[in-house]
Amino acid sequence: MRICTVRNLCLALCLTAAPMAAFSQIGIGISVRIAPPVLPVYVQPPCPTPGYLWTPGYWAYGPNGYYWVRGVWVAPPRPGLLWTPGYWGFVGGAYMWHAGYWGPHVGFYGGVHYGFGYTGVGFYGGRWEGGIFRYNTAVVRVKTTVIHDTYVDRTVINRTVIDNRASFNGPGGMSARPTAQERAAMNERHYQPTSNQISFRDRASRNARDGFGRGNEVNGRQGNQQQRISQGVHSGQLTPGETRKVENRDATINREARTDRAANGGSLTSQERHQINQRQNNVSRSIYNEKHNANNDRTAAARNDRTAKSEKRQAKHTEDRNRPNR
C-alpha cells in the first residue's frame, strides 16, 4: 500500500483542491491512497467518572495498514472544552488524516457519523453548565452510581439513526462541508489531544503491529468484515437478525483478543494468533453464507432490479474482491 507524504501533496492541494484547503484543520498528518474501512459497530462503555468526555473510535494508519483505535472516555485539558474528532478526507488523490482537537466549540469532522452524540455535525451527548458537564443519557452511557448530572433529550436520536458508516469525507463517503458555526470553531484556540489519548492511540498501534500476518491482523480483518457486512445490509442480502449474529461473533473475537493481549503483557502468543485467525475465518464464511442464501438473493435482486442469478454473481464478485489475503 502506497503512502504519500504531506509534502508531496502540497502542490496538488494548491492546484486541484483549493476549496478543500479552506476546510483544513490543525494536525493534518499522514495521507494514504486507499480509503479507510467503514466504522465498526461497538458498544460504548459507561462513563466512569464525572467530567470525562467521550472521544469516539477511529481508524489510524500504521506499517501494516489501517488499525482501529477504540473510543475512550477522557478528561479534557480543562473544563468547558469539547472534543472535535479527527477524520480522513479525500484531497488531491489521497486520503489525508485531519487530527482531532479540543476547543470551546465542536468544529468540522468531515460529517462522519461516529455515533454516541457525534452525528456528523456538532455533539449532542452532553453540555457544560457552570463548569459541570451534564450527560445526555439518551445517546451516551454513564455509570449512574457515581454520575448524577444527567438529562434526557431524545429529539437528537433521529439525527443519529443514519444508515451510513463511512469513515471518511469524499467520493464514496460523506459529502459534508463545514457550516458557518464549524468554520468559526475552526478559528478558535485549539488544544492538542491529551497525554492519555496519545498513550491510548500508541497502545492500539502496538497491538496492531502484534499482527496476524500481512493484511490479516485482528483490526484489519475487523474492518474488512465490517465492510462486507455493511455491503450486505445496503444490498438487502443480510437481514437485521443475520447482521446482529455475525457482528456479535466478530465483536466477541475482538474482545477475547484484547483480553489475551492484556494477560500476556500486550502481545499474543503464536497459538493465540492461530486460534483467533481460525475463528475469524469462520466468521468470514458465515458472512458469505448468510448473504448468499436463496431468500436474501431474491430480496437483494428485487431491490437492485436484477435477477436472483445475476445478483448472486455480482455479490460473489464483490466478495472475492474484498476478501482478505490468506
C-alpha positions as CSV (number, residue, x, y, z in Angstrom):
1,M,0.0,0.0,0.0
2,R,1.5,3.3,-1.0
3,I,1.8,6.1,1.5
4,C,2.2,9.7,0.4
5,T,3.9,12.4,2.4
6,V,2.1,15.7,3.1
7,R,5.0,17.5,1.4
8,N,4.4,15.6,-1.9
9,L,0.7,16.6,-1.8
10,C,1.1,20.3,-1.1
11,L,1.4,21.2,-4.8
12,A,-1.6,19.0,-5.7
13,L,-3.6,20.6,-2.9
14,C,-2.9,24.1,-4.1
15,L,-3.6,23.4,-7.7
16,T,-6.6,20.9,-7.6
17,A,-8.3,21.3,-4.3
18,A,-8.3,25.0,-3.3
19,P,-11.8,24.9,-1.9
20,M,-10.9,21.9,0.4
21,A,-7.8,23.8,1.7
22,A,-10.1,26.2,3.4
23,F,-11.6,23.3,5.4
24,S,-8.2,22.1,6.7
25,Q,-7.8,21.8,10.5
26,I,-4.8,21.7,12.7
27,G,-2.8,18.5,12.7
28,I,-3.0,17.4,9.1
29,G,-0.9,14.3,9.0
30,I,-0.3,11.1,7.0
31,S,-2.1,10.5,3.7
32,V,-2.9,7.2,2.1
33,R,-4.0,6.1,-1.4
34,I,-6.7,3.6,-0.1
35,A,-9.8,4.6,1.8
36,P,-10.2,3.5,5.4
37,P,-12.8,0.8,6.3
38,V,-16.3,1.5,7.4
39,L,-16.8,2.3,11.1
40,P,-17.4,-0.9,13.1
41,V,-20.4,-1.4,15.3
42,Y,-19.5,-1.4,19.0
43,V,-21.0,-0.9,22.5
44,Q,-20.0,2.3,24.3
45,P,-18.6,1.6,27.8
46,P,-20.3,3.7,30.5
47,C,-18.6,7.0,31.6
48,P,-16.6,6.1,34.7
49,T,-16.4,9.4,36.5
50,P,-17.9,12.9,36.3
51,G,-16.3,15.4,33.9
52,Y,-15.0,12.9,31.4
53,L,-16.0,13.3,27.7
54,W,-16.4,10.6,25.1
55,T,-13.8,10.6,22.3
56,P,-15.1,8.1,19.6
57,G,-13.1,5.3,18.0
58,Y,-11.4,5.9,14.6
59,W,-9.2,4.2,12.0
60,A,-5.5,5.1,12.3
61,Y,-2.8,4.0,9.9
62,G,0.5,2.2,10.5
63,P,3.1,0.0,8.8
64,N,0.6,-2.9,8.4
65,G,-2.3,-0.7,7.2
66,Y,-5.3,0.6,9.0
67,Y,-5.9,-0.3,12.6
68,W,-8.8,0.5,14.9
69,V,-8.3,2.9,17.9
70,R,-11.2,2.2,20.3
71,G,-13.2,5.1,21.7
72,V,-12.4,6.1,25.2
73,W,-13.7,8.4,28.0
74,V,-11.0,11.0,28.9
75,A,-10.7,14.2,31.0
76,P,-10.4,17.3,28.8
77,P,-7.4,19.6,29.2
78,R,-9.7,21.9,31.3
79,P,-13.4,22.4,32.0
80,G,-15.5,23.9,29.2
81,L,-13.7,22.2,26.3
82,L,-15.3,19.9,23.8
83,W,-13.7,17.3,21.5
84,T,-13.7,17.6,17.7
85,P,-12.9,14.1,16.3
86,G,-10.3,13.6,13.7
87,Y,-11.3,12.4,10.2
88,W,-10.0,11.2,6.9
89,G,-10.6,13.5,3.9
90,F,-10.0,12.7,0.3
91,V,-7.9,15.5,-1.2
92,G,-5.5,15.6,-4.1
93,G,-5.9,11.9,-5.0
94,A,-5.2,10.6,-1.4
95,Y,-6.9,10.2,1.9
96,M,-5.5,12.7,4.4
97,W,-5.8,12.5,8.2
98,H,-7.1,15.6,10.0
99,A,-6.3,15.2,13.6
100,G,-8.9,15.9,16.3
101,Y,-8.5,18.7,18.9
102,W,-10.1,20.2,22.0
103,G,-11.8,23.6,21.8
104,P,-14.7,25.7,23.2
105,H,-16.9,24.5,20.4
106,V,-17.1,21.4,18.1
107,G,-15.6,22.1,14.7
108,F,-15.8,20.2,11.4
109,Y,-15.1,16.5,11.4
110,G,-16.0,15.5,7.9
111,G,-19.6,14.8,8.5
112,V,-18.6,11.3,9.8
113,H,-21.4,9.7,11.9
114,Y,-19.2,8.5,14.8
115,G,-22.3,7.9,17.0
116,F,-22.9,8.4,20.7
117,G,-23.7,12.1,20.2
118,Y,-21.4,12.7,17.2
119,T,-24.0,12.8,14.4
120,G,-21.7,14.3,11.7
121,V,-22.3,17.9,12.9
122,G,-21.7,19.0,16.4
123,F,-22.1,16.9,19.6
124,Y,-25.3,16.0,21.4
125,G,-24.0,13.7,24.1
126,G,-24.0,16.4,26.8
127,R,-23.2,20.0,27.6
128,W,-21.2,22.2,30.0
129,E,-23.2,24.1,32.6
130,G,-21.3,26.3,35.1
131,G,-18.1,24.2,35.0
132,I,-20.1,20.9,35.3
133,F,-20.6,18.6,32.4
134,R,-24.2,17.2,32.1
135,Y,-24.7,14.0,30.1
136,N,-27.5,13.3,27.7
137,T,-28.2,9.7,28.6
138,A,-30.5,9.3,25.5
139,V,-27.3,8.8,23.5
140,V,-24.4,8.1,25.9
141,R,-23.9,5.7,28.7
142,V,-22.8,6.7,32.2
143,K,-22.1,4.9,35.5
144,T,-25.2,6.1,37.3
145,T,-23.9,5.2,40.7
146,V,-21.3,8.0,40.5
147,I,-22.7,10.4,37.8
148,H,-25.9,12.3,38.7
149,D,-25.7,15.3,36.4
150,T,-27.7,13.9,33.5
151,Y,-30.6,14.8,31.3
152,V,-32.6,13.1,28.6
153,D,-33.0,14.7,25.2
154,R,-34.5,12.2,22.7
155,T,-35.0,14.8,20.0
156,V,-31.5,14.2,18.7
157,I,-31.9,10.5,18.3
158,N,-33.3,10.8,14.8
159,R,-30.1,12.6,13.8
160,T,-28.0,9.6,14.9
161,V,-30.1,6.9,13.1
162,I,-28.4,7.2,9.7
163,D,-27.5,4.1,7.8
164,N,-24.1,5.3,6.7
165,R,-21.0,4.0,8.4
166,A,-18.4,5.6,6.0
167,S,-15.4,6.7,8.0
168,F,-14.1,9.4,5.6
169,N,-15.1,12.6,3.8
170,G,-15.0,12.4,0.0
171,P,-16.3,10.4,-3.0
172,G,-17.9,7.2,-1.8
173,G,-18.0,8.5,1.8
174,M,-19.5,11.6,3.4
175,S,-20.1,14.7,1.3
176,A,-20.4,17.3,4.2
177,R,-18.9,20.7,4.1
178,P,-18.3,23.0,7.1
179,T,-21.2,25.1,8.4
180,A,-20.7,28.7,9.4
181,Q,-20.6,27.6,13.0
182,E,-18.0,25.0,12.3
183,R,-15.8,27.5,10.4
184,A,-15.9,29.8,13.4
185,A,-14.9,26.9,15.7
186,M,-12.0,26.0,13.4
187,N,-10.6,29.5,14.0
188,E,-10.8,29.4,17.8
189,R,-8.0,28.4,20.1
190,H,-7.4,24.7,20.0
191,Y,-5.8,22.2,22.4
192,Q,-4.0,19.1,21.2
193,P,-5.0,15.6,22.4
194,T,-4.2,14.8,26.0
195,S,-1.3,12.6,27.0
196,N,-3.9,9.9,27.9
197,Q,-5.4,10.0,24.4
198,I,-1.9,9.7,22.8
199,S,-1.0,6.8,25.1
200,F,-4.2,5.0,24.2
201,R,-3.5,5.5,20.4
202,D,0.1,4.3,20.8
203,R,-1.1,1.2,22.7
204,A,-3.5,0.4,19.8
205,S,-0.7,0.8,17.3
206,R,1.5,-1.7,19.3
207,N,-1.4,-4.1,19.3
208,A,-1.8,-3.8,15.5
209,R,1.9,-4.5,15.0
210,D,1.5,-7.7,17.0
211,G,-0.2,-8.8,13.9
212,F,-1.9,-11.9,12.3
213,G,0.2,-11.9,9.1
214,R,0.2,-9.4,6.4
215,G,-3.3,-7.9,5.9
216,N,-4.6,-10.4,8.4
217,E,-4.4,-8.8,11.8
218,V,-7.4,-8.5,14.1
219,N,-8.0,-4.8,13.4
220,G,-7.5,-5.1,9.7
221,R,-9.8,-8.1,9.3
222,Q,-12.4,-6.5,11.6
223,G,-12.5,-3.5,9.2
224,N,-12.7,-5.8,6.2
225,Q,-15.5,-7.9,7.6
226,Q,-17.4,-4.8,8.7
227,Q,-17.2,-3.5,5.2
228,R,-18.7,-6.8,3.9
229,I,-21.5,-6.7,6.5
230,S,-22.3,-3.1,5.6
231,Q,-22.5,-4.0,1.9
232,G,-24.8,-6.8,2.7
233,V,-27.1,-4.5,4.8
234,H,-27.3,-2.0,2.0
235,S,-28.0,-4.6,-0.7
236,G,-30.6,-6.4,1.3
237,Q,-28.6,-9.6,1.4
238,L,-28.3,-9.5,5.2
239,T,-31.5,-9.4,7.3
240,P,-31.3,-7.5,10.7
241,G,-31.1,-10.8,12.6
242,E,-28.3,-12.1,10.4
243,T,-26.4,-8.8,10.8
244,R,-26.7,-8.9,14.6
245,K,-25.5,-12.5,14.7
246,V,-22.3,-12.0,12.6
247,E,-21.5,-8.7,14.3
248,N,-21.8,-10.2,17.7
249,R,-19.5,-13.1,16.8
250,D,-17.0,-10.6,15.4
251,A,-17.2,-8.4,18.5
252,T,-16.7,-11.4,20.8
253,I,-13.5,-12.4,18.9
254,N,-12.0,-8.9,19.3
255,R,-12.9,-8.7,23.0
256,E,-11.1,-12.0,23.6
257,A,-8.1,-10.9,21.6
258,R,-7.8,-7.8,23.8
259,T,-8.1,-9.9,26.9
260,D,-5.4,-12.3,25.7
261,R,-3.1,-9.4,24.9
262,A,-3.7,-7.9,28.4
263,A,-2.8,-11.2,30.0
264,N,0.4,-11.5,28.0
265,G,1.8,-8.1,28.6
266,G,0.4,-6.5,25.4
267,S,1.1,-9.3,22.9
268,L,-0.3,-12.5,21.6
269,T,1.3,-15.9,21.5
270,S,1.6,-17.7,18.2
271,Q,-1.1,-20.2,19.4
272,E,-3.5,-17.4,20.2
273,R,-2.9,-15.7,16.9
274,H,-3.6,-19.0,15.1
275,Q,-6.8,-19.7,17.1
276,I,-8.2,-16.2,16.6
277,N,-7.3,-16.3,12.9
278,Q,-9.3,-19.5,12.6
279,R,-12.3,-18.1,14.3
280,Q,-12.2,-15.0,12.0
281,N,-12.1,-17.3,9.0
282,N,-15.2,-19.0,10.4
283,V,-17.0,-15.6,10.7
284,S,-15.9,-14.7,7.2
285,R,-17.5,-17.9,5.9
286,S,-20.6,-17.1,7.9
287,I,-20.9,-13.7,6.4
288,Y,-20.8,-15.2,2.9
289,N,-23.3,-17.9,3.7
290,E,-25.8,-15.6,5.4
291,K,-25.5,-13.1,2.4
292,H,-26.0,-15.8,-0.2
293,N,-28.9,-17.9,0.9
294,A,-31.7,-18.1,-1.7
295,N,-34.2,-15.8,0.1
296,N,-31.7,-13.0,0.6
297,D,-30.5,-13.2,-3.0
298,R,-34.1,-12.8,-4.2
299,T,-34.6,-9.8,-1.9
300,A,-31.5,-8.1,-3.0
301,A,-32.2,-8.8,-6.6
302,A,-35.6,-7.1,-6.3
303,R,-34.1,-4.1,-4.6
304,N,-31.3,-3.7,-7.2
305,D,-33.5,-4.5,-10.2
306,R,-31.6,-7.7,-11.1
307,T,-32.4,-11.4,-11.4
308,A,-31.5,-13.6,-8.4
309,K,-28.9,-15.3,-10.5
310,S,-27.2,-12.1,-11.7
311,E,-27.4,-10.7,-8.1
312,K,-25.6,-13.7,-6.8
313,R,-23.0,-13.4,-9.5
314,Q,-22.4,-9.7,-8.7
315,A,-22.3,-10.4,-5.0
316,K,-19.7,-13.1,-5.4
317,H,-17.5,-10.7,-7.5
318,T,-17.7,-8.2,-4.6
319,E,-16.9,-10.8,-2.0
320,D,-13.9,-12.1,-4.0
321,R,-12.6,-8.5,-4.4
322,N,-13.0,-7.7,-0.7
323,R,-11.9,-11.0,0.8
324,P,-8.7,-10.6,2.9
325,N,-5.5,-12.2,1.9
326,R,-4.7,-15.5,3.5
